[in-house]
Amino acid sequence: MSVNPLAPSWLRHPDDANALPAHVWPSSAARGADGSLVIGGVRTPALAAEFGTPLYVIDEADARARAARTLEAFRTAFAGLGAEAVVYYAGKAFLCTEVVRWMLDAGLNIDVASGGELAVALAAGADPTRLGLHGNNKSLAEIDRAVGVGLGAVVIDSLVEVERVAEAAARHGRTQAVRVRINSGVHAHTHEYLATAREDQKFGIPLSEAAEAVQRIRAHEPHLRFLGLHSHIGSQIFVVDGFLEAARRLLAVHAELLADGDVPELNLGGGFGIAYLDGDEAPVIESIASGLAEAIGSVCAELGIPVPRIAVEPGRTIIGPAGVTLYEVGTTKDVVVPTDGGTTAVRRYVSVDGGMSDNARPALYGADYGVRLAGRASGADPALVRVAGKHCESGDIVVQADYLPGDVAPGDLVAVPATGAYCFSLASNYNYLARPAVVAVRDGSARVIVRGETETDLLRRDAGIADPADPTHPAARPERITQP
């Protein structure tokens, strides 16, 4: 076996470049009799033919099962302490009306972080009492709407929001339940942009100001009702010690707050990591839940307080592994690269018909993904590849490094796993690319759950064009041409 010296140290040379590591791909992913990738009982070439590429594909059964498993894990872990556990699906990971319904069906609540996300949840028919609203800069209109529809909880992110939420509650004649987001100072082991509890950043109220914030909330009774403290230390975290330390710090303040009133809940946020690569070993959700329960039970016993209701807000762990993105290869290019040893090696660039407009994470965070042939299997020797997008940016990389069969060629269909979270939700129209559709697959059938955009959709927003839908208009062009 010859290992390309350009390969990063973490990348394993595959024995079989067609293999689908079970901990990275959706639970239904498999190779069909013809070697093509099958998800939810549907051949991916059939999906590409019907819906085009790029295409987001979500394994519906997998997403539903992960939601139910997460809720069961936390309920079981905390039932042993005589405490209730509530799971909020973090909508920012990926939200559409169908996903809202899947999560509600599984018994989860929904966490939203903007007026738009709230609108999606309400349009799905969600009971407002099962929704929570986040955000470091909620507009007055967003607060007013949340309070007006009877939202289950609003997370206070700064002292100024106490007055804003209280005024809205008084205006609507409601009692609004609120949590206080605390910046615990816990430094999560993750990318700098994904760490959200460090001292010098925009989220939350410092732990030292928690008592003042709660005092202000309680002064606004009956318009405000204090639920408890909230913490979110970051995202894509593999090491659970940060969650445990945040819980210890918040419980110490929680115990002090009990002296002046009820504190029914402690919300520990989310941010649990998932496996994006074959070599990733993400924590198991049952282990996270039992570890948190053990630590919280121990700290509460030391403080002499009852274990409160525990809430968590995972999104990525539920929807991320259920998603796959399909692309069509347009060009391949072998580039000779100097190595540190004074020799040269070849890196094969495989360019696809999407890129940073449908997956911004590699450009934003240096996130790594894997890739596999989807339209066929191949016995060719593995070749080191870099999957590039079609945008006018050198940083437009979808997969920094992985192995594909050496005969990968224009027209091939490839699949990138673990794209259910923070891909569609971060998608853009850069270079005027239309955002892809999202298709749910289950039991051998597929259906669109988010319609893909067309060039006509993009042009319709341009105020300088009279009617781009008119087939005689100069802007009307074929919107997809299959590679020869």
N, C-alpha and C positions, 0 to 999 in steps of 0.2 A: 504493500500500500504506500503510495507516494503522497505525502501531505504537502499541500501548497504552503510555502513559507509566509504568504500573505494572510493566511487564515488566523483569526484571533485565537488566543490560547484557550478560551472557553468553548470554542466550537469543536464539537466532536465530528471526526470523519465518519460518515455513516457506513455501516455494512450494507445497508439497502437504502438508496436515496428515494425509494417509493414509500417507506414506512411512515406510519402516522402515529406518533407517540400519544398514547391514550390520555396523558395528563395535560396535553396542550390542545388537542382537537375536541370538538363536540362529541358527546358519548355515542352518537349514531354514525360517526364518520367511519367509512370503510372503503375498500377497493371493490368495485363491481367485477363481474365476470370478464368484462373487456378491459379491466385495468383502470377505468376512470374512477374518480372520486365520487362517492355517494354520500349524501347527507340527508337525514330524515327520510331515507328511502327514495330520494330523488337523485338522478344522475346530474352532476354539475354541468356536463356539456349541454344537456337539455335545458337547464336553467339559463345558461349563457345564450343559447339559441332563442329562447322565448323572451328573455328580459334584457338582453344585452350585457355588456361589460363596460366599466367596472360594475360590480354588483355585490351589495351586502346580503349575506345569507344568514339567517338566524334559525338555529335548531330550536323550534318552539318547545318540544317536549323536554329538551335539556334545560332550557331556561326556567321552565315551570318547576322541574324537579329540583334545580339548585335553589330556587326560592323556598320551596317547601322544606328542603333539607336544612337550610339555614335557620328557618324559624323553629324547626323541631330541635335542632342542636342547642339553641339558646333557651328555649322553653324547658328542655330536659335538664340542662345544666343548672338553671336557676330554680327549678322546681325543688331540687334537693335542699335549697336554702329557704324554702317557703316563700320565694319571690317570683313575681311575674316578669316575663321578658317580652319586649315588643321590638319588631324589626321593621324599619322603614327602608324601602327601596330608594336608593339615591338616584333620582331621575336624571341628574346631570350626566350620568354615564351613558345612557341612551333612553330617550323617551319618545313614545308615540302612544296613541290611544289604545292600541292592541296590547302593548307591553304593560300599560297601566292596568288593564283588565286582567292580564295574566297574574300580575303581582297581587292584586286584590283577591283574585280567586284563590291564591295560595295562602291567604291570610295575612299578607304584609300590608303595612301602611305605605304611603308615598311621601318622599321628601322632595320638595321643589325649591328652586333657587332663583326664580324670576317670575314676573307676571306672565310671560309666555309659557313657561313650564306649568304654572298654575292653570292657565287656560287649557292646556292639553289634558291635564288630569280631570278638570271639570267637564270637558267635552267628552271624556271617556265614561262619564257618569259616576265618577268617584264621589262617595259621601265626603263632604268637606271636613267632617270631624276626623277622618282618617288621613288628613294631609298636614304636613308641616312646612313652614316657609323659612328658608335661609336667605342669607345675603348680607354683605357688609355695607351695602348702600341701597337699601330698599327705597324706592320712590314713595312719595306720599300716596300716589294713585295705587301702587301695589299693596301698600299697607291697608289702605281703605278698602280695596276689593277683598283682601284676605279676611279682614275683620267682618266685612259686610256679609260674606257668604257663610260665616261661622266656622272658619278654619280651626282645626284641632289644636294647633300650636303655632306660635310665631317665635322664632329664635331672635332674641335681642342681641345685637352684635356691637352696640356702642351705647353709651349713656343717653345720647340724644334720642335714640329710638324709644326709650321708655316713655317719654312724653308724647311722641308721635303715635305710638300704638294706643296709649291711654286716651288720647284725644279722639282717635278713630272709634274706639270702643264706646266712649261716652256719646259720640254722635250717632252711633247705631243702636245705642241702648243695650249693649252686650257686655258680657264678662269674657274677656279674651285671655286664654291660657298662654303663658309665655315661658320660655326657657332663657337662660343667660349663657351665651357662649363665652367660655373662659379660655384665655391664652395661658395654658399651663406651663409654658416654658420648656416642655419636653421636646428634645431634639430627635425627631424620628430619623431612622436610617433609610433615607430615600433621596431622590433627586432634590436639589435646592428648590426648584419651582413647585415641588409636590409636598414640601414640608410646611405645615400651616399652623404650627404652635410655637415657632421660634419668636424671640422677643421683638425683633425688628421687622415686622410685617403687618399687613392690614387687618387680619382677622381677630375678632374677639376682644374681650376686656381682660386686662391683667388680673391674675389671681389675687393680687393685693387689693383690687378695687371691687371684688365680687360682693363683699358685704354691703358696700355702698349702693351697688346696683340693685341688689335685692331689697334693701331698705326703701329705695325709691319706688320699686314695683309695689311693695306692700302698702306704701302710702297712697297708692291709687286704687285700692280695693273699694268697691266691688268691681271696678271696670277692668282690673288686671288680676289674674290669679297666677301665682308663682308655682311652676311645676318642678323646676330643679335646674341644676347646672348641666352644661353641655360642653363637651370637649371633642375636638377633631385634630389629631396631631399630624395628619398627612395622608398620603395615598401611595399605593403599590408598596406596602411595607411587609417584609417577610419575617421580621423579628418582633415577637410579641412583647418584649420587655418594655417598650415605650408605652403601650396601652396599659400595662400593669402600673407603671409609674404614674401615668396621668390619673388613673383611677385612685391611687393612694393620695395624691395631692388634692384631688377634688373631694374625696370623702372626708378629709380633715376639715375642709371648709363646710361641707355638707353638714357635718356633725355640729359645728358652731351655729349654723343657720337654724337648726332644729330648736334652739332655745327660744326663738321668737316666732315660730310658726311651723306649719306643715311643709315638708319637702318630700313629696311622694316619689320623685324620680331622679335617676342619674342617667344621662345620655352620653355614651362613650364614642359616638360617631362611628366612622368606618375606616376605610383605607386598607383593608386586608389585601395582600398581594395575590396575583395569579401567575401561573407559569406561561410565559410567552415562548420559551425555548426548551428544547429537549433536556438541557442540563439544569433547568430551574426546578427547585424543590419548594414549592409554595406551601405555607402552613395549611393543614386540614381544618375545615371549619369547626368540626367537633372538638378538636384540640384547642382552638382559639376560645371557644365558648367555655369549655371546662376549665381552662387555665384562668380565664377572667373570673369565673364563678368562684374558684378556689381562693384567688387572691382577694376578691371583694368580700367574700365571707369571712376571711381571716382578719382583714382590716376592720370590718364592721364589728367583729367580736372584740377586737382590741379597743375600739372606741366606745363600745357599749351601746351601739345603736342598731336598729333593725335594718336588714338589707332592703334597700328601696327597690321599686320597679326599675328594671334596667332596659334601656333602649339602645339600639345600635342602628347604623345606617350604611350597610354595605350596598354597593351598586356593581362595581367592577367584578366582584367574585361571583355574582349571579348571572350577569349578562355577557361579560367579557369572553369566557371560554365557549359560549354558545354561538359565537359569531365567526364567520369566515368571509373574506373578501375574494372575489374572483376577478381576474384580469386576463386580458389577451396580450400575448407577447407581440410586439411590433418589430423590434430589431434586436439583434445580438451583436456584440462587439468585443473582441479580445484586445485588451490593453496590456502592453508590456510595462511592468512596474519595477523600478530598482528596489532591491531589498537591503536590509541593514548589513547583510553579509557581503555586499559588493557584487552580488549576482543580480539576475532579473527573474521575475516570475510573471505569469499571466493571470490577470483578473478578467473574468468574463462579465461584461455588463449586459444585463437582460432588461430591456426597456419595455414598459407596459403602458396601457392606455389610461392609467390613472396617475396617482402620486400623492403629493402633499395636499391636494385639494380634498381627497377622500380619507387620508390618514396623515394628520399633521404631527403626530407624536414623535416620529423619528427626527423631524426638523426641530421641534420644540424642545424635546428632552433627551435627544440621542437614544430614543427607545429602540430596542432590538426586537425583530420578528424573524420567524422562519418562513420557508416557502416550500411548496411541493407541486409537481406536475398534477394537474387535475383532470385533463382530458384523456390521459392515457398513462400507462406504466411503461417503464423502460429499463432494459438491462444494461444500458451504456454505463461506463465508468463514471462515478461522480466527478463533477467539476465545480470548483469554487466560483460562486456567482455573487454579484451585487445587483439587486433588483432596483432599477431606477424608474422614476416617474417621467412624465412627458413635459413637465413645466420648465420654464426658463430660469432655473435655479440649479446650481451645482449641488446644493444641499437637498435637492428633491430626491431623496432615497427612501424606498419602501422597506427594503431588507438590506442591511449593511453587509451581511455575510452569511451564506449558507451554501449547501451543496445541492445541485440539481443534476440529473443525468446529463452527461456531456453532449447528448444529441438534442438538447432543448433548442427550439427553432422558432422563427416567426410563425404566428398562427397558433402556437401552443396555448392552451389554457392553463393558468397557474392559480394556486390558491394560497392565501396567507391566513393562518389561523389566529385565534384569540383577538379578533377585531370587533367584537360585539360592543365594547365599551370605548368611549372617547374617540371614535372614528367618525361615525355619522354626526355626533353632537358637535364635533369640531370642524366639520366639513365646510368648504368655502367654494366660491366661484372663481378662484384665481385663474388667470389666463382665459377667463370666460368658459371654463369647463362647467357643464351642468352636473349637479350633484346626483349621484346614483340612486337607484331605487333600493328599497329594503324589502326582501322577500322572506317570509316565514315558511319553513318546510316541516312537514310532519306526516308520518304514516303514508309516505309515497305521494303526497300532493304538495303543491306550492301555491302561495297566494301573496300578492303585493300588500304590504302593510304600510309602506310609505311610497308614494308614487315618485318615480325619478323625474328630474327636471329635463326639459328639452331646450334647445336653443330658442324656440319661440317663447318659452316661459321667460328666459333671460331678456330677450329683446322687448317683451311686453312692458318691462319696467322702464325702458328707455323712452323718455318723454319726447325725444326727437324723431320717433318713428310713428307713423300714423296707424298702421294696422299690420303688425308682423305676422298675423295669422292668415292674411290674404296670400294665397298660393302664388299670385302674380307679383308679389312684393319682392324687390331685389334681395331682401334678407332671407327669403325662403330657400332653403337648401336641404339636401338629404342630410339627415342628422346622424346616421351611422352607416359606415361603409365597412363591410367585413374584409379583413386582411385576405389577400389572395393566398 
